[in-house]
Amino acid sequence: MASNVAVAEQVIVNGVDTEGLKGAAQAISEDSTLAPRTFRIRNTWTNGARNSSSISDYLGPGDEVTPHETPFILDADEPIGLFGMDTAANPVESLLHALAACVTTTFVYHASLKGVHIEEIESELEGNLDLRGFMGLDESVRNGFERIRMTIRCKADVPPDRLKALVNLGPQHSPVYDMVTHGVPVDVEIEAL
């Protein structure tokens, strides 16, 4: 029996299913209740500066639990010079990674939707942090990064002026870039174990 349901042909650009992504964007633009997602982790301290976060699922529309195929573990530690064991990236390095990864993914998705084929992308990030804030030694010193610098290099099948505008779509639409540059309220609740 023939079906009257049209199925979009899968078109892959830069490893992205562009037709699937367009379909999801269309569905969300027609029904905003499909847009909310809640991402969550569970962090457990091990010893010293060492702790691990496990990520097994996220919540979709209507708090529907969507499991990851395989749970992820993100480890954190501090370098020996900061009294850790240097077994994993420290939290501020993980923040830089999250920023780079999100800007890159966002750019790749937008470029793919425009049919731009990317040959190569790399980025370098660095941030300045004054330990006096973290250690509570000077209340006038910020606890976190004073500034983050990001350099993005990209090779794609478009002229340089168009490429620059396309690459700017990464920071322009990246959720992590938005959270880092605009801040986000964090509610902390303390419970005894």
Secondary structure, DSSP 8 states (H G I E B T S, - for coil): -----------EETTEEHHHHHHHHHHHHH-GGG---EE--EEEEEETTEEEEEEEEEE-GGG-EEEEEEEEEEEE---GGGTS--SS--HHHHHHHHHHHHHHHHHHHHHHHTT--EEEEEEEEEEE--HHHHTTS-TTS-SS-SEEEEEEEEEESS-HHHHHHHHTHHHHH-HHHHHHHH-----------
